[in-house]
Amino acid sequence: MQIKNFLFATVSFVVFAAGASVAEPFRLVITDLEPPLVPNSVVDIAQAGGYFERAGVDVEILRVQQTPMAIAALQSGEGDMANVATESLVQLVAQGAKDLRAVTSPNKALPYLIAGKEGMTLDGLKGQSFGIGRVGSLDQTLSTKVLADKGVDVAGLEMVALGQPNIRAQALAAGQVGATTMSIGSYLALPGHEKLPVLVGVEDYYKAAPVVSKVNAVKTATLEKRGPEVEAVIEALTLAARDMAKDKDAWAKAMAPLRPDVDAATLDTLGAAFQTSWSVNGGIQKDELAYTQDWLYQSDEFKGLAKVELTDWVDFGPADKVLAKIGAVEGADKVSR
């Protein structure tokens, strides 16, 4: 299958610690077309900061638009690991895909908020349009639960598929939709965001929907053929996350050259907000993933789908090998097996 619209980032050739050279780079697929203003930016930080090189893996980042293209790239062999919505991965496995496994999560809980157009309130959302990425997308399913918990008549909303968060944000600023979901980074980076009321803040959003929203998945064949590289990627991302968690200023400093379009004050604000969000122990923990799976099966999208076991779509082995090497640390990403 030919996957279009890839944006390739070139990285230096590196040599494995064992001394054997890699014939081709390890291709990591992400759904951010530029370094994102969320903890998932740890992927770009790891590349720019030499973490992959020090872990002994030559990584090539492939950028695509949204989870369906990331999964298509993974399944077709265009990518070796892909950052995808947990919901989409579990759906595929429930529908019969036997060869996909989540192995880490660089950014398990996206710092979402719901913002309204100028003058909007939660009560005023009734009958309004609500911007989403696509029908059935992660932002739609999570936001539907959050809004329902806040007493909003979700059935009365007009869901409008607009695509990427920046497009949704622009539509909101122009008053073309009543409200939409975006990360706190996208919100703060939006010119004139001060006029757009936050209807549901980040903390309240996560309390209403405390699920692991994204994971990095690989094919089982990749685990068999390129297991050491999978582990090296997890190690690099975990060590980069630990460095971000140690110093409240580290993320802003790392992101400044990657996102020169964002002012320093915004980066500082976001860096402080992300302090407890880093996947310092690999990001995939049994109790959180079990909760997420249970939540998914309560949604309409999973009605009629075969029940799956956690081991059908998660492999803790690679992350456990990494933690055995670098040790576990204290933090919000508490190890659970």
C-alpha positions as CSV (number, residue, x, y, z in Angstrom):
1,M,0.0,0.0,0.0
2,Q,1.4,3.4,-0.9
3,I,1.1,5.9,1.9
4,K,1.0,9.5,0.7
5,N,1.7,12.9,2.4
6,F,4.6,11.6,4.4
7,L,7.0,14.3,5.6
8,F,10.4,12.8,6.2
9,A,13.0,14.0,8.8
10,T,16.5,12.9,8.2
11,V,18.7,11.7,11.0
12,S,22.3,10.8,11.2
13,F,23.4,7.2,10.7
14,V,24.4,5.5,13.9
15,V,25.9,2.2,14.9
16,F,24.6,-0.3,17.4
17,A,26.5,-0.7,20.6
18,A,27.0,-4.3,19.5
19,G,28.9,-3.0,16.5
20,A,26.5,-4.1,13.8
21,S,25.3,-1.4,11.4
22,V,21.6,-1.0,10.6
23,A,20.7,-1.4,7.0
24,E,17.7,0.8,7.2
25,P,16.4,3.3,9.8
26,F,13.7,2.4,12.3
27,R,10.7,4.3,11.1
28,L,8.6,6.0,13.8
29,V,5.2,7.2,12.6
30,I,3.6,10.1,14.4
31,T,0.4,12.1,13.8
32,D,1.9,15.6,14.5
33,L,2.9,17.5,11.4
34,E,5.2,19.7,13.5
35,P,6.6,19.3,17.0
36,P,3.4,19.5,19.1
37,L,2.8,21.6,22.1
38,V,2.0,18.6,24.3
39,P,4.2,16.0,26.0
40,N,4.2,13.9,22.8
41,S,6.8,16.4,21.6
42,V,9.2,14.1,23.5
43,V,9.6,12.3,20.2
44,D,11.0,15.4,18.5
45,I,13.0,16.3,21.6
46,A,14.6,12.8,21.7
47,Q,15.6,13.1,18.1
48,A,16.9,16.7,18.3
49,G,18.7,16.0,21.6
50,G,20.5,12.9,20.4
51,Y,18.6,10.4,22.7
52,F,18.0,7.9,19.9
53,E,21.6,8.1,18.9
54,R,22.8,7.5,22.4
55,A,20.4,4.5,22.8
56,G,21.9,3.0,19.6
57,V,19.1,3.3,17.2
58,D,18.8,5.2,13.9
59,V,15.3,6.7,13.9
60,E,13.5,8.3,11.0
61,I,10.3,10.2,11.9
62,L,7.4,9.8,9.4
63,R,4.7,12.5,9.9
64,V,1.1,11.7,8.8
65,Q,-2.3,13.1,9.4
66,Q,-4.3,11.3,12.2
67,T,-4.4,7.7,13.4
68,P,-5.9,6.0,10.3
69,M,-2.9,6.9,8.2
70,A,-0.5,6.0,11.0
71,I,-2.1,2.6,11.3
72,A,-2.1,2.1,7.5
73,A,1.6,2.9,7.5
74,L,2.3,0.4,10.2
75,Q,0.2,-2.4,8.7
76,S,1.7,-1.8,5.2
77,G,5.3,-1.9,6.5
78,E,5.9,1.8,5.7
79,G,6.5,2.3,9.4
80,D,8.0,0.2,12.2
81,M,6.3,1.8,15.2
82,A,3.3,4.2,15.2
83,N,1.8,6.6,17.7
84,V,-2.0,5.8,17.5
85,A,-5.2,6.3,19.4
86,T,-5.7,3.5,21.9
87,E,-9.3,3.2,20.8
88,S,-8.4,2.6,17.2
89,L,-5.8,-0.1,18.2
90,V,-8.2,-2.0,20.4
91,Q,-10.9,-1.8,17.8
92,L,-8.6,-3.4,15.2
93,V,-7.7,-6.2,17.6
94,A,-11.3,-6.8,18.5
95,Q,-12.1,-7.0,14.7
96,G,-9.5,-9.7,14.2
97,A,-6.0,-8.1,13.9
98,K,-3.7,-10.4,15.8
99,D,-0.3,-8.9,15.1
100,L,-0.4,-5.4,16.7
101,R,0.9,-4.6,20.2
102,A,1.2,-1.4,22.2
103,V,4.7,-1.3,23.7
104,T,5.0,2.3,25.2
105,S,3.1,5.6,25.5
106,P,5.2,8.8,25.3
107,N,2.1,10.8,26.0
108,K,-0.7,8.8,27.5
109,A,-3.0,11.6,28.6
110,L,-3.4,14.4,26.1
111,P,-3.9,17.8,27.9
112,Y,-7.2,18.5,26.3
113,L,-9.6,21.3,27.1
114,I,-12.8,22.4,25.5
115,A,-13.0,26.0,24.3
116,G,-16.0,28.0,23.1
117,K,-16.3,30.8,20.6
118,E,-16.5,34.3,22.0
119,G,-19.4,34.6,24.5
120,M,-20.1,30.9,24.6
121,T,-21.0,29.0,27.9
122,L,-21.6,25.3,28.6
123,D,-25.4,26.0,29.0
124,G,-25.3,27.9,25.7
125,L,-23.9,24.9,23.8
126,K,-27.4,23.4,23.3
127,G,-28.0,22.9,19.6
128,Q,-24.6,24.4,18.7
129,S,-22.0,23.0,16.3
130,F,-19.0,21.2,17.8
131,G,-15.7,20.9,15.8
132,I,-14.1,17.4,15.8
133,G,-11.2,15.8,14.0
134,R,-13.3,13.2,12.2
135,V,-16.3,11.0,13.0
136,G,-15.3,8.5,15.7
137,S,-12.0,10.3,16.4
138,L,-10.4,10.3,19.8
139,D,-11.2,13.9,20.5
140,Q,-14.9,13.2,19.7
141,T,-15.3,10.1,21.8
142,L,-13.5,11.6,24.9
143,S,-15.3,15.0,24.5
144,T,-18.7,13.4,24.2
145,K,-18.1,11.7,27.6
146,V,-16.8,14.9,29.2
147,L,-19.7,17.0,27.9
148,A,-22.3,14.5,29.0
149,D,-20.7,14.5,32.5
150,K,-21.1,18.3,32.5
151,G,-24.8,18.0,31.7
152,V,-24.6,19.0,28.0
153,D,-27.2,17.4,25.7
154,V,-24.6,15.8,23.4
155,A,-27.3,14.3,21.1
156,G,-28.4,17.9,20.3
157,L,-24.9,19.0,19.1
158,E,-24.0,19.2,15.5
159,M,-20.7,17.4,15.1
160,V,-18.6,19.0,12.4
161,A,-15.5,17.1,11.1
162,L,-12.7,19.7,10.5
163,G,-9.5,17.7,10.8
164,Q,-6.4,18.8,12.5
165,P,-6.5,20.8,15.8
166,N,-5.1,24.0,14.2
167,I,-7.9,24.0,11.7
168,R,-10.5,23.4,14.4
169,A,-8.9,26.2,16.5
170,Q,-9.0,28.6,13.5
171,A,-12.7,27.7,12.9
172,L,-13.5,28.4,16.5
173,A,-11.7,31.8,16.4
174,A,-13.7,32.7,13.3
175,G,-16.9,31.8,15.1
176,Q,-17.7,29.0,12.6
177,V,-18.3,26.4,15.3
178,G,-19.7,26.9,18.8
179,A,-16.9,24.9,20.6
180,T,-14.2,22.4,20.0
181,T,-11.5,20.4,21.8
182,M,-7.8,21.2,21.6
183,S,-4.7,20.8,23.6
184,I,-3.8,23.5,26.1
185,G,-0.8,24.2,23.8
186,S,-2.9,24.8,20.8
187,Y,-5.2,27.0,22.8
188,L,-2.4,29.2,24.2
189,A,-0.7,29.5,20.8
190,L,-3.9,30.7,19.1
191,P,-3.9,34.5,18.5
192,G,-6.7,36.1,20.5
193,H,-7.4,33.0,22.6
194,E,-8.1,35.3,25.6
195,K,-11.5,36.0,24.0
196,L,-12.4,32.3,23.7
197,P,-13.7,31.0,27.0
198,V,-12.5,27.7,28.4
199,L,-15.6,25.7,28.9
200,V,-13.9,22.6,30.4
201,G,-10.3,23.0,31.7
202,V,-7.5,20.4,31.4
203,E,-7.9,19.1,34.9
204,D,-11.7,18.7,34.7
205,Y,-11.4,17.1,31.3
206,Y,-9.0,14.4,32.5
207,K,-11.1,13.7,35.6
208,A,-14.1,13.1,33.4
209,A,-12.2,10.9,31.0
210,P,-9.0,9.4,32.7
211,V,-8.1,7.1,29.9
212,V,-4.8,6.3,28.1
213,S,-5.6,8.1,24.9
214,K,-2.5,7.2,22.8
215,V,0.1,4.4,22.6
216,N,3.0,3.5,20.4
217,A,2.2,0.2,18.6
218,V,4.3,-2.2,16.6
219,K,3.7,-5.4,14.7
220,T,4.6,-8.7,16.3
221,A,6.9,-9.4,13.4
222,T,8.8,-6.2,14.2
223,L,9.2,-7.4,17.8
224,E,10.7,-10.6,16.5
225,K,13.0,-9.1,13.9
226,R,13.9,-5.7,15.4
227,G,13.3,-6.2,19.1
228,P,16.5,-4.5,20.3
229,E,15.6,-1.4,18.2
230,V,12.1,-1.3,19.7
231,E,13.7,-1.4,23.2
232,A,16.2,1.3,22.2
233,V,13.4,3.6,21.1
234,I,11.5,3.1,24.4
235,E,14.7,3.8,26.3
236,A,15.4,7.0,24.4
237,L,11.9,8.3,24.9
238,T,11.8,7.3,28.6
239,L,15.2,9.0,29.3
240,A,14.1,12.2,27.5
241,A,10.9,12.2,29.4
242,R,12.8,11.9,32.7
243,D,15.0,14.8,31.8
244,M,11.8,16.9,31.1
245,A,10.3,15.8,34.4
246,K,13.4,16.7,36.4
247,D,13.5,20.4,35.5
248,K,10.5,22.6,35.0
249,D,12.4,24.7,32.5
250,A,13.8,21.8,30.4
251,W,10.8,21.4,28.1
252,A,10.7,25.1,27.2
253,K,14.4,25.1,26.5
254,A,14.2,22.0,24.3
255,M,11.2,23.3,22.4
256,A,12.4,26.8,21.7
257,P,14.5,25.9,18.6
258,L,11.9,23.4,17.5
259,R,9.0,25.9,17.6
260,P,10.4,29.4,17.1
261,D,6.9,30.5,16.3
262,V,5.8,30.1,19.9
263,D,6.8,32.8,22.4
264,A,8.9,32.0,25.4
265,A,6.2,32.8,27.9
266,T,3.8,30.3,26.4
267,L,6.4,27.6,26.4
268,D,7.2,28.3,30.0
269,T,3.6,28.1,31.0
270,L,3.1,24.8,29.1
271,G,6.3,23.3,30.5
272,A,5.1,24.0,34.1
273,A,1.7,22.5,33.2
274,F,3.3,19.3,31.9
275,Q,5.5,18.6,34.9
276,T,3.5,15.6,36.1
277,S,2.6,14.3,32.6
278,W,5.8,12.7,31.5
279,S,6.0,8.9,30.8
280,V,9.1,8.4,33.1
281,N,8.6,4.6,33.3
282,G,7.5,3.8,29.7
283,G,3.9,5.0,30.0
284,I,2.1,1.7,29.7
285,Q,0.8,0.5,33.1
286,K,-1.6,-2.4,33.6
287,D,-4.1,-0.7,35.8
288,E,-4.5,2.3,33.6
289,L,-4.7,0.3,30.4
290,A,-7.3,-2.1,32.0
291,Y,-9.4,0.9,33.0
292,T,-9.1,2.3,29.4
293,Q,-10.2,-1.0,27.9
294,D,-13.2,-1.2,30.2
295,W,-14.2,2.4,29.3
296,L,-13.9,1.7,25.6
297,Y,-16.2,-1.3,25.8
298,Q,-18.9,0.9,27.4
299,S,-19.0,3.2,24.3
300,D,-21.3,2.8,21.3
301,E,-18.3,2.2,19.0
302,F,-17.5,-1.1,20.7
303,K,-21.1,-2.5,20.8
304,G,-21.1,-6.0,19.2
305,L,-17.3,-6.2,19.1
306,A,-15.6,-9.3,20.5
307,K,-14.1,-8.9,24.0
308,V,-10.3,-8.8,24.1
309,E,-7.8,-9.4,26.8
310,L,-5.1,-6.9,27.6
311,T,-2.4,-9.3,26.4
312,D,-4.1,-9.3,23.0
313,W,-3.0,-5.7,22.3
314,V,-0.3,-4.9,24.8
315,D,3.2,-6.4,25.2
316,F,4.9,-5.2,28.4
317,G,8.1,-7.1,27.6
318,P,10.1,-4.4,25.8
319,A,9.3,-1.7,28.4
320,D,10.1,-4.2,31.2
321,K,13.5,-4.9,29.6
322,V,14.2,-1.2,29.4
323,L,13.2,-0.7,33.0
324,A,15.4,-3.6,34.1
325,K,18.3,-1.7,32.4
326,I,17.7,1.9,33.5
327,G,15.6,1.3,36.6
328,A,12.2,2.6,37.5
329,V,11.7,6.1,39.1
330,E,9.1,7.7,41.3
331,G,6.5,9.9,39.6
332,A,3.0,10.0,38.2
333,D,3.9,7.2,35.7
334,K,3.8,4.6,38.5
335,V,4.7,1.1,37.3
336,S,1.8,-1.4,37.4
337,R,1.9,-4.9,36.2
